[in-house]
């Protein structure tokens, strides 16, 4: 029995920051502008 994968299309924007400090500022700015579904990624 093969399971069917249900894919929900999503769209995203990635902002590459030069430092953790800049990442925090960008995150807070986007929150202030009303963006609710924000993710923080560090690699």
Biopython code that builds the backbone (N, CA, C, O; Angstrom):
import numpy as np
from Bio.PDB.StructureBuilder import StructureBuilder

atoms = [
    (1, "UNK", "N", (0.838, -1.173, 0.000)),
    (1, "UNK", "CA", (0.000, 0.000, 0.000)),
    (1, "UNK", "C", (0.892, 1.249, 0.000)),
    (1, "UNK", "O", (1.710, 1.426, 0.903)),
    (2, "UNK", "N", (0.739, 2.095, -0.991)),
    (2, "UNK", "CA", (1.542, 3.295, -1.129)),
    (2, "UNK", "C", (0.823, 4.473, -0.484)),
    (2, "UNK", "O", (-0.346, 4.725, -0.775)),
    (3, "UNK", "N", (1.525, 5.197, 0.396)),
    (3, "UNK", "CA", (0.949, 6.383, 1.029)),
    (3, "UNK", "C", (1.117, 7.583, 0.103)),
    (3, "UNK", "O", (2.168, 7.762, -0.513)),
    (4, "UNK", "N", (0.089, 8.387, 0.014)),
    (4, "UNK", "CA", (0.142, 9.582, -0.823)),
    (4, "UNK", "C", (0.626, 10.763, 0.014)),
    (4, "UNK", "O", (0.122, 11.007, 1.110)),
    (5, "UNK", "N", (1.595, 11.484, -0.507)),
    (5, "UNK", "CA", (2.129, 12.660, 0.171)),
    (5, "UNK", "C", (1.317, 13.874, -0.243)),
    (5, "UNK", "O", (1.182, 14.167, -1.431)),
    (6, "UNK", "N", (0.776, 14.580, 0.745)),
    (6, "UNK", "CA", (0.010, 15.793, 0.451)),
    (6, "UNK", "C", (0.922, 16.991, 0.657)),
    (6, "UNK", "O", (1.390, 17.242, 1.767)),
    (7, "UNK", "N", (1.169, 17.721, -0.411)),
    (7, "UNK", "CA", (2.070, 18.866, -0.393)),
    (7, "UNK", "C", (1.274, 20.154, -0.425)),
    (7, "UNK", "O", (0.421, 20.341, -1.292)),
    (8, "UNK", "N", (1.550, 21.049, 0.524)),
    (8, "UNK", "CA", (0.929, 22.363, 0.547)),
    (8, "UNK", "C", (1.978, 23.381, 0.114)),
    (8, "UNK", "O", (2.984, 23.566, 0.798)),
    (9, "UNK", "N", (1.752, 24.026, -0.993)),
    (9, "UNK", "CA", (2.705, 25.009, -1.504)),
    (9, "UNK", "C", (2.852, 26.159, -0.507)),
    (9, "UNK", "O", (1.863, 26.659, 0.029)),
    (10, "UNK", "N", (4.096, 26.567, -0.268)),
    (10, "UNK", "CA", (4.399, 27.683, 0.615)),
    (10, "UNK", "C", (5.415, 28.582, -0.066)),
    (10, "UNK", "O", (6.142, 28.152, -0.962)),
    (11, "UNK", "N", (5.458, 29.822, 0.363)),
    (11, "UNK", "CA", (6.414, 30.784, -0.189)),
    (11, "UNK", "C", (7.177, 31.424, 0.963)),
    (11, "UNK", "O", (6.606, 31.669, 2.026)),
    (12, "UNK", "N", (8.455, 31.694, 0.761)),
    (12, "UNK", "CA", (9.278, 32.235, 1.841)),
    (12, "UNK", "C", (10.322, 33.192, 1.279)),
    (12, "UNK", "O", (10.610, 33.213, 0.082)),
    (13, "UNK", "N", (10.869, 33.972, 2.182)),
    (13, "UNK", "CA", (11.970, 34.878, 1.860)),
    (13, "UNK", "C", (13.086, 34.589, 2.853)),
    (13, "UNK", "O", (12.839, 34.475, 4.054)),
    (14, "UNK", "N", (14.303, 34.471, 2.359)),
    (14, "UNK", "CA", (15.459, 34.268, 3.225)),
    (14, "UNK", "C", (16.295, 35.540, 3.194)),
    (14, "UNK", "O", (16.627, 36.054, 2.125)),
    (15, "UNK", "N", (16.630, 36.040, 4.376)),
    (15, "UNK", "CA", (17.474, 37.228, 4.482)),
    (15, "UNK", "C", (18.805, 36.797, 5.084)),
    (15, "UNK", "O", (18.848, 36.321, 6.218)),
    (16, "UNK", "N", (19.881, 36.960, 4.339)),
    (16, "UNK", "CA", (21.204, 36.586, 4.824)),
    (16, "UNK", "C", (21.806, 37.784, 5.559)),
    (16, "UNK", "O", (22.011, 38.844, 4.968)),
    (17, "UNK", "N", (22.085, 37.607, 6.847)),
    (17, "UNK", "CA", (22.593, 38.694, 7.684)),
    (17, "UNK", "C", (24.083, 38.525, 7.919)),
    (17, "UNK", "O", (24.611, 37.414, 7.867)),
    (18, "UNK", "N", (24.756, 39.641, 8.177)),
    (18, "UNK", "CA", (26.206, 39.596, 8.365)),
    (18, "UNK", "C", (26.613, 39.271, 9.793)),
    (18, "UNK", "O", (27.778, 38.974, 10.055)),
    (19, "UNK", "N", (25.643, 39.326, 10.733)),
    (19, "UNK", "CA", (25.960, 39.024, 12.129)),
    (19, "UNK", "C", (24.694, 38.640, 12.883)),
    (19, "UNK", "O", (23.580, 38.840, 12.399)),
    (20, "UNK", "N", (24.885, 38.082, 14.082)),
    (20, "UNK", "CA", (23.746, 37.739, 14.923)),
    (20, "UNK", "C", (22.981, 39.001, 15.322)),
    (20, "UNK", "O", (21.753, 38.987, 15.411)),
    (21, "UNK", "N", (23.706, 40.077, 15.560)),
    (21, "UNK", "CA", (23.072, 41.359, 15.922)),
    (21, "UNK", "C", (22.144, 41.839, 14.805)),
    (21, "UNK", "O", (21.012, 42.251, 15.060)),
    (22, "UNK", "N", (22.636, 41.781, 13.563)),
    (22, "UNK", "CA", (21.804, 42.186, 12.429)),
    (22, "UNK", "C", (20.596, 41.259, 12.294)),
    (22, "UNK", "O", (19.495, 41.712, 11.983)),
    (23, "UNK", "N", (20.803, 39.963, 12.528)),
    (23, "UNK", "CA", (19.705, 38.999, 12.461)),
    (23, "UNK", "C", (18.598, 39.374, 13.447)),
    (23, "UNK", "O", (17.416, 39.334, 13.105)),
    (24, "UNK", "N", (18.981, 39.733, 14.657)),
    (24, "UNK", "CA", (18.004, 40.132, 15.675)),
    (24, "UNK", "C", (17.254, 41.388, 15.248)),
    (24, "UNK", "O", (16.037, 41.476, 15.416)),
    (25, "UNK", "N", (17.984, 42.368, 14.691)),
    (25, "UNK", "CA", (17.348, 43.618, 14.257)),
    (25, "UNK", "C", (16.347, 43.366, 13.135)),
    (25, "UNK", "O", (15.240, 43.906, 13.152)),
    (26, "UNK", "N", (16.733, 42.553, 12.167)),
    (26, "UNK", "CA", (15.851, 42.242, 11.046)),
    (26, "UNK", "C", (14.618, 41.493, 11.551)),
    (26, "UNK", "O", (13.498, 41.791, 11.138)),
    (27, "UNK", "N", (14.821, 40.525, 12.438)),
    (27, "UNK", "CA", (13.714, 39.761, 12.997)),
    (27, "UNK", "C", (12.723, 40.686, 13.702)),
    (27, "UNK", "O", (11.517, 40.593, 13.472)),
    (28, "UNK", "N", (13.224, 41.574, 14.554)),
    (28, "UNK", "CA", (12.357, 42.488, 15.294)),
    (28, "UNK", "C", (11.632, 43.449, 14.359)),
    (28, "UNK", "O", (10.459, 43.753, 14.574)),
    (29, "UNK", "N", (12.310, 43.925, 13.337)),
    (29, "UNK", "CA", (11.696, 44.834, 12.359)),
    (29, "UNK", "C", (10.539, 44.146, 11.637)),
    (29, "UNK", "O", (9.474, 44.738, 11.461)),
    (30, "UNK", "N", (10.745, 42.905, 11.222)),
    (30, "UNK", "CA", (9.684, 42.173, 10.535)),
    (30, "UNK", "C", (8.503, 41.908, 11.465)),
    (30, "UNK", "O", (7.351, 41.973, 11.035)),
    (31, "UNK", "N", (8.779, 41.608, 12.743)),
    (31, "UNK", "CA", (7.698, 41.429, 13.723)),
    (31, "UNK", "C", (6.895, 42.714, 13.865)),
    (31, "UNK", "O", (5.665, 42.681, 13.893)),
    (32, "UNK", "N", (7.593, 43.852, 13.954)),
    (32, "UNK", "CA", (6.930, 45.153, 14.068)),
    (32, "UNK", "C", (6.034, 45.432, 12.869)),
    (32, "UNK", "O", (4.991, 46.074, 12.996)),
    (33, "UNK", "N", (6.450, 44.946, 11.710)),
    (33, "UNK", "CA", (5.689, 45.170, 10.480)),
    (33, "UNK", "C", (4.512, 44.204, 10.344)),
    (33, "UNK", "O", (3.762, 44.281, 9.371)),
    (34, "UNK", "N", (4.343, 43.298, 11.308)),
    (34, "UNK", "CA", (3.178, 42.434, 11.323)),
    (34, "UNK", "C", (3.376, 41.026, 10.797)),
    (34, "UNK", "O", (2.409, 40.277, 10.658)),
    (35, "UNK", "N", (4.618, 40.651, 10.502)),
    (35, "UNK", "CA", (4.871, 39.281, 10.056)),
    (35, "UNK", "C", (4.862, 38.371, 11.277)),
    (35, "UNK", "O", (5.594, 38.609, 12.238)),
    (36, "UNK", "N", (4.032, 37.326, 11.240)),
    (36, "UNK", "CA", (3.840, 36.472, 12.411)),
    (36, "UNK", "C", (4.542, 35.133, 12.313)),
    (36, "UNK", "O", (4.941, 34.585, 13.341)),
    (37, "UNK", "N", (4.708, 34.595, 11.144)),
    (37, "UNK", "CA", (5.250, 33.250, 10.985)),
    (37, "UNK", "C", (6.726, 33.315, 10.623)),
    (37, "UNK", "O", (7.134, 32.899, 9.539)),
    (38, "UNK", "N", (7.526, 33.848, 11.555)),
    (38, "UNK", "CA", (8.955, 34.022, 11.308)),
    (38, "UNK", "C", (9.742, 32.845, 11.875)),
    (38, "UNK", "O", (9.396, 32.299, 12.923)),
    (39, "UNK", "N", (10.791, 32.467, 11.178)),
    (39, "UNK", "CA", (11.694, 31.398, 11.619)),
    (39, "UNK", "C", (13.118, 31.957, 11.647)),
    (39, "UNK", "O", (13.522, 32.692, 10.747)),
    (40, "UNK", "N", (13.859, 31.607, 12.671)),
    (40, "UNK", "CA", (15.267, 32.018, 12.762)),
    (40, "UNK", "C", (16.117, 30.789, 12.506)),
    (40, "UNK", "O", (15.913, 29.739, 13.116)),
    (41, "UNK", "N", (17.080, 30.930, 11.590)),
    (41, "UNK", "CA", (17.960, 29.826, 11.224)),
    (41, "UNK", "C", (19.406, 30.307, 11.299)),
    (41, "UNK", "O", (19.748, 31.362, 10.765)),
    (42, "UNK", "N", (20.236, 29.536, 11.956)),
    (42, "UNK", "CA", (21.668, 29.819, 12.005)),
    (42, "UNK", "C", (22.405, 28.584, 11.526)),
    (42, "UNK", "O", (22.168, 27.480, 12.016)),
    (43, "UNK", "N", (23.309, 28.775, 10.555)),
    (43, "UNK", "CA", (24.081, 27.646, 10.041)),
    (43, "UNK", "C", (25.543, 27.995, 9.994)),
    (43, "UNK", "O", (26.362, 27.171, 9.588)),
]
sb = StructureBuilder()
sb.init_structure("model")
sb.init_model(0)
sb.init_chain("A")
sb.init_seg("    ")
for serial, (resi, resn, name, xyz) in enumerate(atoms, 1):
    if name == "N":
        sb.init_residue(resn, " ", resi, " ")
    sb.init_atom(name, np.array(xyz, "f"), 0.0, 1.0, " ", f" {name:<3s}", serial, name[0])
structure = sb.get_structure()
